[in-house]
Amino acid sequence: YDLFIIPIEGGVPTQITFHSAFAVPAAWSPDGKKLLFASNRDMDVGRIDLYEIDVKGGTPRRITFDGGTEGSYSPDGKSIVYTRGFITIYWDNYKGAANHDLYMVPTAGGIPTQLTKTDVNERWPFFSADGKHLFFITEEDGVANFYAMPATKDGKRKKVTQFKGDDVHRPYLGADRKVAVFERRGQLYTRDLTNAKAPTTALKLEIKSDMRHSGVVQRTITSGGEQVHVSKDGRSLAFVLRGDIWVMSASGGPARRITQGPAKDQWPRWRPDGSQIAYFSNTRGNDDIHIINVRTGAKRQVTRHPRGDFFHNWSPDGRHLVFGSERSGNKDIWTVELE
């Protein structure tokens, strides 16, 4: 993972970081000139720290030296509030000494101040518009909800949302530092965190894809087709391409694959009435003869011998197959009545 920037209306991405360690974006600086991100590039026993980099690129500056994730800037850009903890974020309702607490550090560098000292996780902190309060998420009562507290050590917290049953995940505060967008129940929602009576609004998403087709890949094949067999009426072709059986009009045009899978299917032969194709395949390890209905795709395995059966053909009435086999110890010619 590296950091990229792209215009909001779309366009060519610009790569900002170039490192073999991951970089996960955390926040834009208030002036839009810096990016805060989490990375383990100076890895100390698997620890993740926060870094700052110019949006034009360059060498990142390390912000935290004792672990840090999910940081954000104060409105004046002079402070960074962040999360520090060592328990996996996927442990629901964790309580213990490895929990995530909130810290604050001067952006220019300095000694961090621990803001919370609980045994539960406090995550995703953001400054309010006046810089005097923090919004964050915690599972204090068993469900992850928004809380607010003064941006001071051991500030008294206040519950902002009253969600039941389903956690709030991955929030981000808007430019007004009032309205948060977040994930819950597999959807995106917005909520004004400064108004206790504000509604929670589900976002109506319009997904614009750059796909211009139905997902079916169409290719023009100019080589690789082999073992061609023409139907008795001369109107259709069967052939092998990349280990599968295909059929198409003898006059050209699109082809249709009628077998697929990891097995190697070979030697397609039309039944005289054009309803079926016989082929041999190593589906079970050795070569056996199979029949497939061209219209319905229904398959039937004709031979099941430990020795190989191959290079078959139909009798004129379509009731028998003649084929080569090694089942007698050497290659002989055999017949089988299909009924």
Solvent accessible surface area in square Angstrom, and as a share of the most:
residue,aa,sasa,rsa
1,Y,201,0.77
2,D,42,0.22
3,L,6,0.03
4,F,112,0.46
5,I,42,0.21
6,I,93,0.47
7,P,62,0.39
8,I,178,0.91
9,E,146,0.65
10,G,35,0.33
11,G,51,0.49
12,V,129,0.74
13,P,71,0.45
14,T,79,0.46
15,Q,61,0.27
16,I,4,0.02
17,T,2,0.01
18,F,150,0.63
19,H,76,0.34
20,S,121,0.78
21,A,19,0.14
22,F,56,0.23
23,A,2,0.01
24,V,71,0.41
25,P,91,0.57
26,A,20,0.16
27,A,8,0.06
28,W,128,0.45
29,S,10,0.06
30,P,65,0.41
31,D,95,0.49
32,G,32,0.31
33,K,125,0.53
34,K,73,0.31
35,L,9,0.05
36,L,0,0.00
37,F,0,0.00
38,A,9,0.07
39,S,0,0.00
40,N,29,0.15
41,R,41,0.15
42,D,68,0.35
43,M,120,0.54
44,D,64,0.33
45,V,162,0.93
46,G,39,0.38
47,R,57,0.21
48,I,59,0.30
49,D,3,0.01
50,L,0,0.00
51,Y,6,0.02
52,E,16,0.07
53,I,3,0.01
54,D,47,0.24
55,V,33,0.19
56,K,187,0.79
57,G,19,0.18
58,G,62,0.59
59,T,129,0.75
60,P,32,0.20
61,R,94,0.34
62,R,52,0.19
63,I,10,0.05
64,T,2,0.01
65,F,131,0.55
66,D,45,0.23
67,G,2,0.02
68,G,3,0.03
69,T,30,0.18
70,E,35,0.16
71,G,3,0.02
72,S,4,0.03
73,Y,5,0.02
74,S,6,0.04
75,P,43,0.27
76,D,95,0.49
77,G,21,0.20
78,K,145,0.61
79,S,29,0.19
80,I,0,0.00
81,V,0,0.00
82,Y,0,0.00
83,T,0,0.00
84,R,65,0.24
85,G,18,0.18
86,F,122,0.51
87,I,26,0.13
88,T,68,0.40
89,I,77,0.39
90,Y,171,0.65
91,W,137,0.48
92,D,86,0.45
93,N,67,0.34
94,Y,26,0.10
95,K,127,0.54
96,G,21,0.20
97,A,113,0.88
98,A,32,0.25
99,N,11,0.06
100,H,11,0.05
101,D,13,0.07
102,L,0,0.00
103,Y,23,0.09
104,M,42,0.19
105,V,2,0.01
106,P,58,0.37
107,T,15,0.09
108,A,95,0.74
109,G,39,0.38
110,G,48,0.47
111,I,152,0.77
112,P,43,0.27
113,T,58,0.34
114,Q,46,0.21
115,L,1,0.00
116,T,5,0.03
117,K,127,0.54
118,T,51,0.29
119,D,76,0.39
120,V,10,0.05
121,N,8,0.04
122,E,0,0.00
123,R,19,0.07
124,W,45,0.16
125,P,1,0.01
126,F,18,0.07
127,F,5,0.02
128,S,11,0.07
129,A,54,0.42
130,D,88,0.45
131,G,22,0.21
132,K,139,0.59
133,H,79,0.35
134,L,0,0.00
135,F,12,0.05
136,F,1,0.00
137,I,4,0.02
138,T,1,0.00
139,E,25,0.11
140,E,78,0.35
141,D,80,0.41
142,G,32,0.31
143,V,28,0.16
144,A,6,0.05
145,N,0,0.00
146,F,3,0.01
147,Y,8,0.03
148,A,17,0.13
149,M,3,0.01
150,P,46,0.29
151,A,14,0.11
152,T,78,0.46
153,K,113,0.48
154,D,95,0.49
155,G,17,0.16
156,K,178,0.75
157,R,50,0.18
158,K,144,0.61
159,K,51,0.21
160,V,22,0.12
161,T,0,0.00
162,Q,111,0.49
163,F,26,0.11
164,K,146,0.62
165,G,67,0.64
166,D,55,0.29
167,D,26,0.14
168,V,1,0.00
169,H,70,0.31
170,R,127,0.46
171,P,6,0.04
172,Y,93,0.35
173,L,12,0.06
174,G,33,0.32
175,A,115,0.89
176,D,73,0.38
177,R,44,0.16
178,K,91,0.39
179,V,57,0.33
180,A,1,0.01
181,V,52,0.30
182,F,2,0.01
183,E,54,0.24
184,R,18,0.07
185,R,151,0.55
186,G,71,0.68
187,Q,96,0.43
188,L,65,0.32
189,Y,28,0.11
190,T,31,0.18
191,R,25,0.09
192,D,39,0.20
193,L,7,0.04
194,T,78,0.45
195,N,70,0.36
196,A,85,0.66
197,K,187,0.79
198,A,12,0.09
199,P,104,0.66
200,T,49,0.28
201,T,69,0.40
202,A,51,0.39
203,L,65,0.33
204,K,201,0.85
205,L,102,0.51
206,E,139,0.62
207,I,142,0.72
208,K,171,0.72
209,S,68,0.44
210,D,121,0.63
211,M,114,0.51
212,R,196,0.71
213,H,113,0.51
214,S,101,0.65
215,G,43,0.42
216,V,103,0.59
217,V,103,0.59
218,Q,165,0.73
219,R,170,0.62
220,T,126,0.73
221,I,72,0.37
222,T,128,0.74
223,S,89,0.57
224,G,52,0.50
225,G,44,0.43
226,E,88,0.40
227,Q,53,0.24
228,V,83,0.48
229,H,44,0.20
230,V,73,0.42
231,S,9,0.06
232,K,159,0.67
233,D,98,0.51
234,G,39,0.37
235,R,181,0.66
236,S,33,0.21
237,L,38,0.19
238,A,0,0.00
239,F,22,0.09
240,V,4,0.02
241,L,10,0.05
242,R,175,0.64
243,G,15,0.15
244,D,11,0.06
245,I,0,0.00
246,W,54,0.19
247,V,12,0.07
248,M,44,0.20
249,S,50,0.32
250,A,43,0.33
251,S,109,0.70
252,G,35,0.34
253,G,54,0.52
254,P,130,0.82
255,A,41,0.31
256,R,121,0.44
257,R,111,0.41
258,I,23,0.11
259,T,3,0.01
260,Q,122,0.54
261,G,46,0.44
262,P,149,0.94
263,A,23,0.18
264,K,108,0.46
265,D,10,0.05
266,Q,33,0.15
267,W,66,0.23
268,P,0,0.00
269,R,26,0.09
270,W,17,0.06
271,R,62,0.23
272,P,37,0.23
273,D,98,0.51
274,G,29,0.28
275,S,45,0.29
276,Q,42,0.19
277,I,0,0.00
278,A,0,0.00
279,Y,6,0.02
280,F,7,0.03
281,S,1,0.00
282,N,58,0.30
283,T,88,0.51
284,R,155,0.56
285,G,64,0.62
286,N,43,0.22
287,D,37,0.19
288,D,4,0.02
289,I,0,0.00
290,H,18,0.08
291,I,5,0.03
292,I,1,0.00
293,N,39,0.20
294,V,20,0.11
295,R,201,0.73
296,T,78,0.45
297,G,36,0.35
298,A,64,0.50
299,K,116,0.49
300,R,119,0.44
301,Q,29,0.13
302,V,26,0.15
303,T,9,0.05
304,R,158,0.58
305,H,56,0.25
306,P,112,0.70
307,R,113,0.41
308,G,12,0.12
309,D,0,0.00
310,F,26,0.11
311,F,119,0.50
312,H,2,0.01
313,N,69,0.35
314,W,21,0.08
315,S,26,0.17
316,P,125,0.79
317,D,85,0.44
318,G,1,0.01
319,R,123,0.45
320,H,61,0.27
321,L,1,0.00
322,V,55,0.32
323,F,7,0.03
324,G,13,0.12
325,S,0,0.00
326,E,58,0.26
327,R,63,0.23
328,S,62,0.40
329,G,55,0.53
330,N,88,0.45
331,K,142,0.60
332,D,56,0.29
333,I,141,0.71
334,W,92,0.32
335,T,94,0.55
336,V,41,0.23
337,E,93,0.42
338,L,13,0.06
339,E,176,0.79
